[in-house]
Amino acid sequence: MTGITLTADQICKAPIEVRRWIEQEVIAGLHLAPQAPAASPPRSTGPTVCNEEEMAAIFGRLRGMPVALSVLFEFRQPGIAFGNPPLKSFRLMDIMHNGKLQSVEQVLIGLNAINGALGDLRGDPGVSFCDFDNEGHCFLAPETQASIATLSHDIVVSQQPPADGRRDSMLRSAG
């Protein structure tokens, strides 16, 4: 057997067919194909809808876990909507690349932390933040995606300096 090593940059510059093949190989190598129902704990059907307060509480539980927070905030992006009921689709490889993570395994670690925080919050370890397919996509409820986008926006706004001119006057008086 021969192995090769590719950088994230090389993968991103590869033709789409090559990227899809790599994605499928990674998924197969990590055994992300759906497992037999008897092997996994009972889960709710479909991804759970999380409101803004729940997402804020999950954020609070994930502080100090940069991988999980990186994954969480990748879901602030719109995603691809499809299906009935509608879901938002995200590629695990895109989450890895955009979140500046080193592997899909880190994405899965982040998702497990998010699922754990949600399960703790709701008192239900079987609750599912997102679902997966065997082609490297995860699916999120649109309402949850909107809650994450709002949380991200609120965090950014809270980091902005006051807009009332106090900062400018403080700088002038300090100089």
N, CA and C of each residue as an Amber inpcrd file, in Angstrom:
protein
   525
   0.8500000  -1.1740000   0.0000000   0.0000000   0.0000000   0.0000000
   0.8940000   1.2360000   0.0000000   0.5060000   2.2380000  -0.7390000
   1.2300000   3.4920000  -0.8250000   0.3290000   4.6080000  -0.3090000
   0.8970000   5.5360000   0.4280000   0.1370000   6.6690000   0.9310000
   0.7160000   7.9620000   0.3930000  -0.1200000   8.9660000   0.3240000
   0.3340000  10.2950000  -0.0800000  -0.2020000  11.3060000   0.9280000
   0.4770000  12.4150000   1.0020000   0.0460000  13.4940000   1.8870000
  -0.2440000  14.7170000   1.0380000  -1.4080000  15.3070000   1.2320000
  -1.7940000  16.5180000   0.5260000  -2.0710000  17.6160000   1.5430000
  -1.6910000  18.8270000   1.2100000  -2.0160000  19.9590000   2.0750000
  -3.4540000  20.3910000   1.7950000  -4.0160000  21.1410000   2.7200000
  -5.3720000  21.6580000   2.5180000  -5.4190000  22.5350000   1.2700000
  -4.3490000  23.2860000   1.0280000  -4.2860000  24.1460000  -0.1520000
  -4.3070000  23.3110000  -1.4390000  -3.5560000  22.2130000  -1.4640000
  -3.5490000  21.3430000  -2.6380000  -4.9360000  20.7540000  -2.8830000
  -5.5960000  20.3570000  -1.8250000  -6.9360000  19.7880000  -1.9690000
  -7.9010000  20.8340000  -2.4970000  -7.8160000  22.0530000  -1.9650000
  -8.7240000  23.1260000  -2.4030000  -8.5170000  23.4870000  -3.8640000
  -7.2930000  23.3690000  -4.3560000  -6.9990000  23.7170000  -5.7460000
  -7.2570000  22.5690000  -6.7130000  -7.5250000  21.3820000  -6.1840000
  -7.7780000  20.2180000  -7.0460000  -9.1290000  20.3600000  -7.7390000
  -9.2860000  19.7100000  -8.8880000 -10.5930000  19.7240000  -9.5680000
 -11.6760000  19.1390000  -8.6620000 -12.8960000  19.5700000  -8.8770000
 -14.0190000  19.1690000  -8.0260000 -14.1550000  17.6520000  -7.9440000
 -13.9080000  16.9540000  -9.0460000 -14.0390000  15.4910000  -9.0380000
 -13.0200000  14.8720000  -8.0810000 -11.8120000  15.4190000  -8.0670000
 -10.7670000  14.9210000  -7.1710000 -11.1340000  15.2170000  -5.7280000
 -11.6370000  16.4260000  -5.4490000 -12.0410000  16.7730000  -4.0830000
 -13.1590000  15.8710000  -3.5910000 -14.1090000  15.5730000  -4.4570000
 -15.2030000  14.6820000  -4.0550000 -14.6870000  13.2760000  -3.7730000
 -13.7410000  12.8080000  -4.6100000 -13.1760000  11.4890000  -4.3880000
 -12.4350000  11.4590000  -3.0540000 -11.6330000  12.4790000  -2.7630000
 -10.9020000  12.5490000  -1.4940000 -11.8890000  12.5690000  -0.3310000
 -12.9410000  13.3640000  -0.4690000 -13.9550000  13.4610000   0.5810000
 -14.5660000  12.0910000   0.8680000 -14.8940000  11.3490000  -0.1930000
 -15.5060000  10.0290000  -0.0110000 -14.5230000   9.0470000   0.6150000
 -13.2490000   9.1470000   0.2470000 -12.2330000   8.2740000   0.8260000
 -12.0550000   8.5600000   2.3180000 -12.0630000   9.8420000   2.6870000
 -11.9330000  10.2090000   4.1000000 -13.1270000   9.6840000   4.8820000
 -14.3030000   9.8520000   4.3320000 -15.5220000   9.3960000   5.0090000
 -15.4910000   7.8860000   5.1740000 -15.0880000   7.1770000   4.1220000
 -15.0060000   5.7190000   4.2100000 -13.9460000   5.3180000   5.2350000
 -12.8160000   6.0230000   5.2480000 -11.7450000   5.7100000   6.1900000
 -12.1260000   5.9670000   7.6370000 -12.9990000   6.9430000   7.8660000
 -13.4390000   7.2580000   9.2260000 -14.7040000   6.5010000   9.6150000
 -15.1750000   5.6670000   8.7110000 -16.3660000   4.8450000   8.9570000
 -17.5740000   5.6980000   9.3190000 -17.8240000   6.7200000   8.4860000
 -18.9590000   7.6080000   8.7360000 -20.2260000   7.1430000   8.0430000
 -20.1610000   6.0160000   7.3600000 -21.3640000   5.4920000   6.7170000
 -22.3720000   5.1560000   7.8130000 -23.6670000   5.2540000   7.5070000
 -24.6790000   4.9880000   8.5270000 -24.4790000   3.6210000   9.1720000
 -24.5840000   3.5650000  10.4860000 -24.4290000   2.3320000  11.2470000
 -25.7870000   1.6530000  11.3790000 -25.7510000   0.3990000  11.6950000
 -26.9850000  -0.3450000  11.9210000 -27.7090000   0.2510000  13.1200000
 -29.0380000   0.3790000  13.0590000 -29.7750000   1.0000000  14.1520000
 -29.5190000   0.3480000  15.5090000 -29.2840000  -0.9620000  15.5640000
 -29.0790000  -1.6380000  16.8370000 -27.7700000  -1.2030000  17.4940000
 -26.8060000  -0.7200000  16.7020000 -25.5020000  -0.3630000  17.2360000
 -25.4670000   1.0430000  17.8270000 -26.4650000   1.8580000  17.5520000
 -26.4420000   3.2360000  18.0390000 -27.6080000   3.4680000  18.9860000
 -27.4620000   4.4310000  19.9040000 -28.5560000   4.7150000  20.8240000
 -29.7410000   5.3030000  20.0770000 -30.9380000   5.1440000  20.6200000
 -32.1050000   5.7210000  19.9470000 -31.9590000   7.2300000  19.8480000
 -32.2510000   7.7500000  18.6810000 -32.1330000   9.1820000  18.4470000
 -33.4700000   9.7030000  17.9320000 -33.6510000  10.9910000  18.1130000
 -34.8480000  11.6140000  17.5810000 -34.7410000  11.6300000  16.0620000
 -35.8570000  11.7710000  15.3930000 -35.8270000  11.8090000  13.9370000
 -35.5120000  13.2130000  13.4760000 -34.4650000  13.3250000  12.6930000
 -34.0730000  14.6100000  12.1460000 -33.3470000  15.4760000  13.1490000
 -32.6880000  16.5050000  12.6280000 -31.9760000  17.4140000  13.5160000
 -32.9460000  18.2400000  14.3600000 -32.5220000  18.5500000  15.5580000
 -33.3320000  19.3030000  16.5090000 -33.3470000  20.7910000  16.1660000
 -34.4660000  21.4240000  16.3990000 -34.5640000  22.8750000  16.2410000
 -34.0980000  23.5080000  17.5500000 -33.1160000  24.4120000  17.4560000
 -32.6070000  25.1240000  18.6320000 -32.8970000  26.6080000  18.4670000
 -33.4660000  27.2100000  19.5090000 -33.7480000  28.6430000  19.4470000
 -32.5120000  29.4320000  19.8840000 -32.6150000  30.7420000  19.8500000
 -31.4730000  31.6110000  20.1500000 -30.9860000  31.4450000  21.5890000
 -31.8990000  31.2820000  22.5420000 -31.4940000  31.1200000  23.9380000
 -30.7300000  29.8090000  24.1220000 -31.1920000  28.7450000  23.4800000
 -30.4850000  27.4690000  23.5840000 -29.0950000  27.5530000  22.9520000
 -28.9930000  28.2420000  21.8090000 -27.6890000  28.3690000  21.1680000
 -26.7410000  29.1790000  22.0370000 -27.2490000  30.2080000  22.7150000
 -26.4130000  30.9910000  23.6310000 -25.9410000  30.1120000  24.7950000
 -26.8220000  29.2600000  25.3010000 -26.4450000  28.3610000  26.3940000
 -25.4160000  27.3340000  25.9240000 -25.5800000  26.8180000  24.7170000
 -24.6040000  25.8730000  24.1540000 -23.2640000  26.5700000  23.9770000
 -23.2880000  27.8040000  23.4600000 -22.0580000  28.5860000  23.3250000
 -21.3520000  28.6970000  24.6770000 -22.1040000  29.0000000  25.7160000
 -21.5300000  29.1190000  27.0560000 -20.8860000  27.8250000  27.5280000
 -21.5020000  26.6930000  27.1970000 -20.9550000  25.3930000  27.6030000
 -19.7100000  25.0140000  26.8050000 -19.5660000  25.6000000  25.6090000
 -18.4400000  25.2530000  24.7390000 -17.2570000  26.2020000  24.8850000
 -17.3690000  27.2160000  25.7310000 -16.2360000  28.1420000  25.9350000
 -15.0310000  27.3270000  26.3680000 -13.8860000  27.6830000  25.8360000
 -12.6720000  26.9390000  26.1390000 -12.4720000  25.7350000  25.2500000
 -13.3680000  25.5470000  24.2850000 -13.2520000  24.4340000  23.3340000
 -13.1890000  25.0290000  21.9230000 -12.0260000  25.5130000  21.4980000
 -11.9370000  26.2330000  20.2290000 -12.3850000  25.4240000  19.0060000
 -12.1250000  24.1250000  18.9990000 -12.5440000  23.3060000  17.8510000
 -14.0720000  23.2940000  17.7550000 -14.7330000  23.0650000  18.8840000
 -16.1990000  23.0250000  18.8890000 -16.7890000  24.3780000  18.4920000
 -16.2010000  25.4660000  18.9980000 -16.7120000  26.7980000  18.6480000
 -16.4740000  27.1090000  17.1810000 -15.3340000  26.6810000  16.6610000
 -15.0510000  26.8890000  15.2400000 -16.0990000  26.1810000  14.3830000
 -16.4070000  24.9440000  14.7410000 -17.4230000  24.1780000  14.0030000
 -18.7830000  24.8470000  14.1600000 -19.1410000  25.2040000  15.3790000
 -20.4440000  25.8230000  15.6270000 -20.6470000  27.0510000  14.7530000
 -19.6420000  27.9310000  14.7110000 -19.8230000  29.1770000  13.9820000
 -19.7020000  29.0250000  12.4750000 -19.2750000  27.8710000  11.9840000
 -19.3440000  27.6250000  10.5480000 -20.7980000  27.5070000  10.0910000
 -21.6830000  27.1630000  11.0050000 -23.1010000  27.0320000  10.6670000
 -23.8050000  28.3850000  10.5980000 -23.0830000  29.4710000  10.8160000
 -23.7090000  30.7910000  10.6500000 -23.8870000  31.0880000   9.1620000
 -23.1510000  30.3710000   8.3140000 -23.2710000  30.5300000   6.8700000
 -24.6380000  29.9870000   6.4280000 -25.1690000  30.4890000   5.3090000
 -26.5180000  30.0890000   4.9020000 -26.7020000  28.6040000   4.6140000
 -25.7050000  27.9120000   4.0800000 -25.8960000  26.5100000   3.7230000
 -26.7990000  26.3810000   2.5160000 -27.0040000  25.1530000   2.0940000
 -27.8590000  24.8700000   0.9360000 -29.1690000  24.3010000   1.4690000
 -30.2670000  24.9480000   1.1510000 -31.5780000  24.5110000   1.6280000
 -32.2000000  23.5430000   0.6350000 -32.7820000  22.4720000   1.1600000
 -33.5060000  21.5340000   0.3160000 -34.4090000  20.6750000   1.1820000
 -35.2730000  19.9090000   0.5150000 -36.0880000  18.9060000   1.1870000
 -37.3900000  19.4270000   1.7400000 -38.1770000  18.4680000   2.2220000
 -39.4520000  18.7670000   2.8340000 -39.6490000  17.7960000   3.9910000
 -39.5610000  18.2090000   5.2410000 -39.3290000  19.5710000   5.6880000
 -37.9260000  20.0300000   5.3160000 -37.7630000  21.3310000   5.1520000
 -36.4670000  21.8340000   4.6780000 -35.3540000  21.6260000   5.7020000
 -34.1630000  21.3870000   5.1700000 -32.9450000  21.2740000   5.9640000
 -31.8720000  22.1190000   5.3140000 -30.8520000  22.4690000   6.0790000
 -29.6790000  23.1590000   5.5450000 -28.5620000  22.1240000   5.4650000
 -27.9010000  22.0700000   4.3220000 -26.8350000  21.1050000   4.0960000
 -25.4780000  21.8040000   4.1340000 -24.5200000  21.1660000   4.7990000
 -23.1520000  21.6700000   4.8980000 -22.1970000  20.5070000   4.6400000
 -21.1360000  20.7560000   3.8730000 -20.1220000  19.7330000   3.6220000
 -19.1120000  19.7380000   4.7630000 -18.8010000  18.5610000   5.2870000
 -17.8180000  18.4520000   6.3630000 -16.4610000  18.9970000   5.9300000
 -16.0880000  18.7720000   4.6780000 -14.8060000  19.2780000   4.1770000
 -14.7950000  20.8060000   4.1580000 -15.9290000  21.4330000   3.8290000
 -16.0080000  22.8990000   3.8460000 -15.8930000  23.4250000   5.2690000
 -16.5460000  22.7560000   6.2080000 -16.4530000  23.1650000   7.6120000
 -15.0010000  23.0690000   8.0690000 -14.3290000  21.9840000   7.6880000
 -12.9290000  21.8000000   8.0560000 -12.0730000  22.9280000   7.4770000
 -12.2250000  23.1750000   6.1950000 -11.3960000  24.1800000   5.5230000
 -11.6930000  25.5940000   6.0340000 -12.9590000  25.9720000   6.0420000
 -13.3330000  27.3260000   6.4600000 -13.0600000  27.5790000   7.9380000
 -13.1700000  26.5270000   8.7500000 -12.8990000  26.6500000  10.1740000
 -11.4270000  26.5100000  10.5150000 -10.5970000  26.3560000   9.4650000
  -9.1450000  26.2290000   9.6300000  -8.7710000  25.0740000  10.5620000
  -9.5040000  23.9700000  10.4000000  -9.2130000  22.7720000  11.1760000
  -8.2980000  21.8600000  10.3650000  -7.6650000  20.9140000  11.0400000
  -6.6650000  20.0720000  10.3930000  -7.2480000  18.8130000   9.7580000
  -8.4160000  18.3680000  10.2140000  -8.9690000  17.1150000   9.7030000
 -10.4820000  17.0860000   9.8820000 -11.1080000  16.1860000   9.1430000
 -12.5450000  15.9800000   9.3060000 -12.8110000  15.4100000  10.6950000
 -11.8420000  14.6720000  11.2270000 -11.9950000  14.1370000  12.5760000
 -12.1850000  15.2670000  13.5920000 -11.4800000  16.3870000  13.4170000
 -11.6810000  17.5340000  14.3110000 -13.0990000  18.0910000  14.1700000
 -13.6210000  18.1130000  12.9460000 -15.0030000  18.5640000  12.7370000
 -15.9520000  17.6690000  13.5260000 -15.7290000  16.3570000  13.4430000
 -16.5930000  15.4130000  14.1510000 -16.4500000  15.5500000  15.6690000
 -15.2440000  15.8330000  16.1400000 -15.0460000  16.0800000  17.5690000
 -15.8560000  17.3020000  17.9980000 -15.8000000  18.3670000  17.1820000
 -16.5880000  19.5690000  17.4700000 -18.0740000  19.2840000  17.4670000
 -18.5320000  18.5210000  16.4860000 -19.9620000  18.1930000  16.4120000
 -20.3880000  17.3400000  17.5990000 -19.5310000  16.4200000  18.0200000
 -19.8590000  15.6120000  19.2010000 -19.9580000  16.4820000  20.4470000
 -19.0660000  17.4730000  20.5690000 -19.1300000  18.3880000  21.7170000
 -20.4290000  19.1990000  21.6860000 -20.8170000  19.6480000  20.4970000
 -22.0710000  20.4110000  20.3600000 -23.2530000  19.5160000  20.7290000
 -23.2710000  18.2820000  20.2160000 -24.3370000  17.3380000  20.5560000
 -24.3770000  17.0800000  22.0550000 -23.2000000  16.9250000  22.6610000
 -23.1420000  16.6920000  24.1080000 -23.6950000  17.8640000  24.8900000
 -23.3270000  19.0800000  24.4840000 -23.8280000  20.2810000  25.1680000
 -25.3420000  20.3920000  25.0240000 -25.8510000  20.0980000  23.8270000
 -27.2950000  20.1380000  23.6050000 -28.0000000  19.0650000  24.4350000
 -27.4290000  17.8590000  24.4550000 -28.0080000  16.7760000  25.2520000
 -28.0440000  17.1150000  26.7350000 -26.9540000  17.7110000  27.2410000
 -26.9100000  18.1320000  28.6470000 -27.9520000  19.2130000  28.9150000
 -28.0370000  20.1650000  28.0030000 -28.9700000  21.2810000  28.1670000
 -30.4160000  20.7900000  28.2290000 -30.7430000  19.8430000  27.3700000
 -32.1230000  19.3500000  27.3060000 -32.3670000  18.1370000  28.2000000
 -31.3140000  17.5900000  28.7740000 -31.4810000  16.3900000  29.5950000
 -31.8440000  15.1780000  28.7640000 -31.3980000  15.1430000  27.4990000
 -31.7260000  14.0560000  26.5780000 -30.4840000  13.7120000  25.7580000
 -29.7450000  12.6670000  26.1410000 -28.5190000  12.3260000  25.4060000
 -28.7760000  11.8550000  23.9790000 -30.0080000  11.5340000  23.6270000
 -30.3290000  11.0820000  22.2770000 -30.6680000  12.2000000  21.3160000
 -30.6960000  13.4480000  21.7920000 -31.0440000  14.5720000  20.9400000
 -29.9430000  14.7700000  19.9060000 -30.3160000  15.1860000  18.7070000
 -29.3600000  15.3170000  17.6080000 -29.3280000  16.7500000  17.0870000
 -28.1610000  17.3960000  17.2280000 -27.9670000  18.7490000  16.7030000
 -28.0390000  18.7330000  15.1780000 -27.4400000  17.7070000  14.5630000
 -27.4570000  17.6010000  13.1100000 -27.4780000  16.1290000  12.7190000
 -27.7750000  15.8890000  11.4560000 -27.7450000  14.5420000  10.8930000
 -26.6700000  14.4870000   9.8190000 -26.3000000  13.2730000   9.4140000
 -25.2600000  13.0670000   8.4070000 -25.7640000  12.1580000   7.3050000
 -25.1120000  12.2650000   6.1520000 -25.2920000  11.2450000   5.1240000
 -23.9460000  10.5600000   4.9230000 -23.8990000   9.5710000   4.0210000
 -22.6540000   8.8410000   3.8270000 -21.7620000   9.4850000   2.7630000
 -22.0770000  10.7080000   2.3580000 -21.2610000  11.4160000   1.3800000
 -20.5650000  12.6350000   1.9730000 -20.5410000  12.7520000   3.2880000
 -19.7970000  13.8220000   3.9340000 -20.5460000  15.1220000   4.1060000
 -21.8530000  15.0380000   4.2320000 -22.6730000  16.2250000   4.4790000
 -23.3040000  16.1120000   5.8570000 -23.5340000  17.2520000   6.4720000
 -24.3550000  17.2500000   7.6720000 -25.5290000  18.1960000   7.4290000
 -26.6030000  17.9210000   8.1190000 -27.8620000  18.6230000   7.8800000
 -28.3520000  19.2350000   9.1770000 -28.8270000  20.4580000   9.0650000
 -29.2210000  21.2540000  10.2150000 -30.6100000  21.8280000   9.9630000
 -31.3960000  21.9710000  11.0090000 -32.6970000  22.6310000  10.8700000
 -32.4640000  24.1050000  10.5380000 -33.2210000  24.6660000   9.5890000
 -33.0300000  26.0760000   9.2170000 -33.1760000  27.0290000  10.4010000
 -34.0660000  26.6950000  11.3220000 -34.2600000  27.5530000  12.4910000
 -33.0000000  27.5690000  13.3670000 -32.3330000  26.4250000  13.4710000
 -31.0940000  26.3330000  14.2480000 -30.0030000  27.1500000  13.5640000
 -29.9060000  27.0460000  12.2460000 -28.9110000  27.8180000  11.4930000
 -29.1530000  29.3060000  11.7140000 -30.4050000  29.7350000  11.6770000
 -30.7350000  31.1500000  11.8960000 -30.3750000  31.5730000  13.3260000
 -30.5870000  30.6970000  14.2980000 -30.2290000  31.0140000  15.6890000
 -28.7230000  31.1830000  15.8410000 -27.9450000  30.3500000  15.1510000
 -26.4840000  30.4600000  15.2090000 -26.0310000  31.7580000  14.5430000
 -26.6410000  32.0930000  13.4140000 -26.2930000  33.3430000  12.7240000
 -26.5900000  34.5490000  13.6180000 -27.7250000  34.5310000  14.3100000
 -28.0790000  35.6260000  15.2170000 -27.1040000  35.6950000  16.3920000
 -26.7560000  34.5470000  16.9630000 -25.7950000  34.5050000  18.0630000
 -24.4530000  35.0830000  17.6180000 -23.9830000  34.6800000  16.4550000
 -22.7160000  35.1820000  15.9260000 -22.7700000  36.6990000  15.7610000
 -23.8560000  37.1860000  15.1880000 -24.0300000  38.6280000  14.9970000
 -24.0280000  39.3570000  16.3380000 -24.7550000  38.8210000  17.3060000
 -24.8290000  39.4570000  18.6300000 -23.4650000  39.5080000  19.3030000
 -22.6730000  38.4680000  19.1350000 -21.3280000  38.4510000  19.7220000
 -20.4570000  39.5070000  19.0660000 -20.5210000  39.6170000  17.7480000
 -19.7260000  40.6200000  17.0440000 -20.1520000  42.0250000  17.4590000
 -21.4460000  42.2770000  17.5280000 -21.9520000  43.6030000  17.9090000
 -21.5250000  43.9450000  19.3330000 -21.5400000  42.9620000  20.2310000
 -21.1590000  43.2450000  21.6200000 -19.6710000  43.5690000  21.7470000
 -18.8740000  43.2130000  20.7530000 -17.4340000  43.4890000  20.7810000
 -17.0880000  44.8520000  20.1900000 -18.0640000  45.5410000  19.6040000
 -17.8160000  46.8340000  18.9760000 -17.6480000  47.9150000  20.0320000
 -16.7590000  48.8850000  19.7870000 -16.6200000  49.9920000  20.7370000
 -17.8860000  50.8500000  20.7250000 -18.1250000  51.6050000  21.7900000
 -19.3220000  52.4460000  21.8420000 -19.3370000  53.4270000  20.6680000
 -20.5100000  53.6680000  20.1580000 -20.6590000  54.5390000  18.9870000
 -20.9760000  55.9720000  19.3910000 -20.9280000  56.2970000  20.6800000
 -21.3380000  57.6320000  21.1190000 -20.1920000  58.6350000  21.1820000
 -19.0310000  58.2650000  20.6830000 -17.9220000  59.2130000  20.6410000
 -17.0610000  59.2230000  21.8890000 -17.4360000  58.4500000  22.9130000
 -16.6360000  58.4300000  24.1380000 -15.2240000  57.9370000  23.8710000
 -15.0670000  56.9740000  22.9910000 -13.7480000  56.4270000  22.6910000
 -12.8580000  57.5220000  22.0870000 -13.4110000  58.2840000  21.1370000
 -12.6280000  59.3520000  20.5050000 -12.2140000  60.4050000  21.5240000
 -13.1270000  60.8120000  22.3950000 -12.7870000  61.8190000  23.3960000
 -11.7810000  61.2800000  24.3900000 -11.8680000  59.9730000  24.7150000
 -10.9110000  59.3740000  25.6330000  -9.5140000  59.3560000  25.0010000
  -9.4460000  59.0920000  23.7010000  -8.1570000  59.0680000  23.0210000
  -7.5410000  60.4590000  22.9860000  -8.3720000  61.4840000  22.7260000
  -7.8670000  62.8550000  22.6740000  -7.3680000  63.3040000  24.0450000
  -8.0850000  62.9650000  25.1040000  -7.6750000  63.3920000  26.4320000
  -6.4410000  62.6330000  26.9120000  -6.2080000  61.4430000  26.3990000
  -5.0240000  60.6690000  26.7760000  -3.7780000  61.1900000  26.0690000
  -3.9350000  61.8850000  24.9540000  -2.7810000  62.3150000  24.1570000
  -2.2980000  63.6280000  24.4980000
